[in-house]
């Protein structure tokens, strides 16, 4: 690209409102979050964690107050009660295929995860492959099938990105088996020099 259409990737705040709303002030009653923010400069968030013994590495979020869960909040309820750019990384295992795709639900959740990550932070996703039997047979999973092309809609510079123009990501890795699982690593990018119409 050249001239006035040139895009430049820089760290910093997202200049055009990735989610179309202002997140709430950070007022979480979770002392461990504040401690991790101070010690590490950010948290590693496990979205929809099953709980269990805290291992010190991840802040766990679930809509049920299970032992070891730090943030009780449903992954589709936006915004999350966390501040902008508080996450060093986010893990979303067995989550994305359960997002309701109505009203661009998946794009809105991806934009929220983008808001939470620091520039250059990584999102690690694993899910059943969209046409595999592990996805199709389970009535609790049917809703938002994903395959190797799904995440190209979030990858700036790819032709599919232009369909919705969500918050910009870079696809770092993608591996899948057609009748098994898909695993994807996305990296948050911050781009200046372009306009954005975020899905509402």
C-alpha positions as CSV (number, residue, x, y, z in Angstrom):
1,X,0.0,0.0,0.0
2,X,1.2,3.5,-0.6
3,X,0.1,7.1,-0.1
4,X,-2.9,8.1,2.1
5,X,-4.2,4.5,2.1
6,X,-1.1,3.1,3.9
7,X,-1.8,1.4,7.2
8,X,0.6,1.4,10.0
9,X,0.5,-1.1,12.9
10,X,1.3,0.6,16.2
11,X,0.8,-0.2,19.9
12,X,-1.7,2.0,21.6
13,X,-5.4,2.4,22.2
14,X,-7.9,1.3,19.5
15,X,-8.8,4.7,17.9
16,X,-12.2,3.9,16.6
17,X,-14.1,2.0,19.3
18,X,-13.9,-1.7,18.5
19,X,-17.1,-2.6,20.4
20,X,-19.3,0.5,20.0
21,X,-19.6,1.0,23.7
22,X,-17.6,2.2,26.7
23,X,-16.7,-0.6,29.1
24,X,-17.6,-0.1,32.7
25,X,-15.0,1.2,35.2
26,X,-12.9,-1.6,36.7
27,X,-14.3,-2.2,40.1
28,X,-14.0,-5.9,40.5
29,X,-13.9,-7.3,44.0
30,X,-11.2,-9.8,43.1
31,X,-8.0,-9.0,45.1
32,X,-6.0,-11.5,43.1
33,X,-6.6,-9.6,39.9
34,X,-5.2,-6.4,41.3
35,X,-2.2,-8.3,42.6
36,X,-1.5,-9.9,39.2
37,X,-1.9,-6.6,37.4
38,X,0.7,-5.0,39.7
39,X,3.1,-8.0,39.7
40,X,3.0,-9.0,36.0
41,X,1.6,-5.9,34.3
42,X,-1.5,-7.9,33.2
43,X,-3.4,-11.1,33.6
44,X,-3.7,-14.4,31.6
45,X,-7.5,-14.9,31.3
46,X,-9.1,-18.4,31.0
47,X,-12.5,-17.8,29.5
48,X,-15.2,-20.3,30.6
49,X,-12.8,-22.2,32.8
50,X,-14.0,-25.2,34.6
51,X,-12.5,-24.1,37.9
52,X,-10.4,-26.3,40.1
53,X,-7.3,-25.6,42.1
54,X,-5.8,-22.2,41.3
55,X,-2.4,-22.6,39.6
56,X,-1.3,-19.0,39.9
57,X,-1.0,-18.6,36.1
58,X,-4.5,-17.9,35.0
59,X,-7.4,-15.8,36.1
60,X,-10.4,-18.0,35.6
61,X,-13.8,-16.8,34.4
62,X,-17.0,-18.8,34.5
63,X,-20.7,-18.0,34.9
64,X,-20.9,-20.4,37.8
65,X,-19.0,-19.7,41.1
66,X,-17.0,-22.9,41.0
67,X,-14.0,-23.4,43.3
68,X,-11.0,-21.7,41.7
69,X,-13.1,-19.3,39.6
70,X,-11.9,-15.7,40.0
71,X,-14.5,-13.8,37.8
72,X,-18.1,-15.0,37.8
73,X,-19.4,-13.8,34.4
74,X,-20.9,-15.4,31.3
75,X,-18.6,-15.2,28.2
76,X,-21.4,-13.8,26.0
77,X,-22.4,-11.0,28.4
78,X,-20.6,-7.9,27.1
79,X,-18.7,-6.0,28.3
80,X,-16.7,-8.1,30.8
81,X,-16.0,-6.5,34.2
82,X,-12.4,-6.0,33.3
83,X,-10.4,-2.9,32.1
84,X,-9.1,-2.2,28.6
85,X,-5.8,-3.9,27.8
86,X,-5.5,-5.8,31.1
87,X,-4.7,-9.2,29.5
88,X,-1.4,-10.5,28.4
89,X,-3.1,-13.6,26.9
90,X,-6.6,-15.1,26.7
91,X,-7.4,-18.8,26.5
92,X,-10.8,-19.8,25.1
93,X,-11.1,-23.6,25.1
94,X,-14.4,-25.0,24.0
95,X,-16.1,-21.6,23.9
96,X,-16.4,-20.1,20.4
97,X,-18.6,-22.9,19.0
98,X,-21.1,-22.2,21.7
99,X,-21.5,-18.4,21.0
100,X,-24.9,-17.4,19.6
101,X,-24.1,-16.1,16.1
102,X,-27.3,-14.0,16.1
103,X,-26.6,-10.2,15.7
104,X,-22.9,-10.9,15.0
105,X,-22.4,-12.4,18.4
106,X,-19.1,-14.1,17.6
107,X,-17.7,-10.9,16.1
108,X,-18.8,-8.9,19.2
109,X,-17.1,-11.5,21.5
110,X,-13.9,-11.4,19.5
111,X,-14.0,-7.6,19.7
112,X,-14.4,-7.8,23.4
113,X,-11.4,-10.1,23.7
114,X,-9.5,-7.7,21.5
115,X,-10.4,-4.8,23.9
116,X,-9.0,-6.8,26.9
117,X,-5.7,-7.8,25.3
118,X,-2.6,-5.6,25.4
119,X,-1.2,-4.8,21.9
120,X,0.6,-7.9,20.7
121,X,-1.3,-10.1,23.2
122,X,-2.4,-13.5,22.0
123,X,-5.7,-15.3,22.0
124,X,-5.6,-19.1,22.0
125,X,-8.7,-20.8,20.8
126,X,-9.6,-24.5,20.6
127,X,-12.9,-25.9,19.5
128,X,-14.5,-28.8,17.7
129,X,-14.1,-28.5,13.9
130,X,-17.4,-27.1,12.5
131,X,-18.3,-30.0,10.3
132,X,-16.8,-32.8,12.5
133,X,-18.9,-35.3,14.4
134,X,-17.7,-33.9,17.8
135,X,-19.5,-30.6,16.9
136,X,-22.5,-31.9,15.0
137,X,-23.5,-34.7,17.4
138,X,-23.5,-32.6,20.6
139,X,-26.7,-30.5,21.0
140,X,-24.9,-28.3,23.5
141,X,-22.3,-27.3,21.0
142,X,-24.3,-26.5,17.9
143,X,-24.6,-22.8,17.2
144,X,-21.4,-21.3,15.8
145,X,-19.4,-23.7,13.7
146,X,-15.8,-22.7,13.0
147,X,-13.3,-24.0,10.4
148,X,-9.9,-22.9,9.0
149,X,-11.4,-20.0,7.1
150,X,-13.5,-18.5,10.0
151,X,-10.6,-16.6,11.6
152,X,-9.5,-15.1,8.3
153,X,-12.6,-12.8,8.7
154,X,-10.6,-11.3,11.7
155,X,-7.2,-11.2,9.9
156,X,-6.5,-7.7,8.6
157,X,-5.2,-7.7,5.1
158,X,-7.2,-10.8,4.1
159,X,-10.0,-10.3,1.6
160,X,-12.5,-11.9,4.0
161,X,-11.7,-9.3,6.7
162,X,-13.4,-6.7,4.5
163,X,-16.8,-8.5,5.0
164,X,-17.3,-7.1,8.6
165,X,-14.1,-5.2,9.4
166,X,-13.9,-6.2,13.1
167,X,-11.1,-5.3,15.5
168,X,-7.9,-6.2,13.7
169,X,-6.0,-9.4,14.4
170,X,-3.1,-11.4,12.9
171,X,-3.5,-15.2,12.6
172,X,-0.3,-16.7,14.1
173,X,-1.2,-20.3,13.8
174,X,-4.0,-22.7,12.8
175,X,-4.1,-26.4,13.0
176,X,-7.2,-28.7,12.5
177,X,-8.5,-32.1,11.7
178,X,-11.7,-32.2,9.7
179,X,-13.3,-34.7,12.1
180,X,-11.6,-33.5,15.2
181,X,-10.6,-30.1,16.6
182,X,-9.3,-26.8,15.4
183,X,-6.7,-24.8,17.3
184,X,-6.0,-21.1,16.4
185,X,-3.7,-18.5,17.8
186,X,-4.6,-14.9,17.1
187,X,-2.5,-11.8,17.9
188,X,-4.0,-8.4,18.6
189,X,-3.0,-5.6,16.2
190,X,-3.6,-1.9,16.6
191,X,-3.9,-0.2,13.2
192,X,-3.9,3.6,12.5
193,X,-4.8,5.3,9.3
194,X,-8.1,3.6,8.6
195,X,-11.7,4.0,9.5
196,X,-13.8,1.5,11.3
197,X,-17.5,0.7,11.5
198,X,-17.8,-1.8,14.4
199,X,-20.6,-4.3,14.4
200,X,-23.3,-3.4,17.0
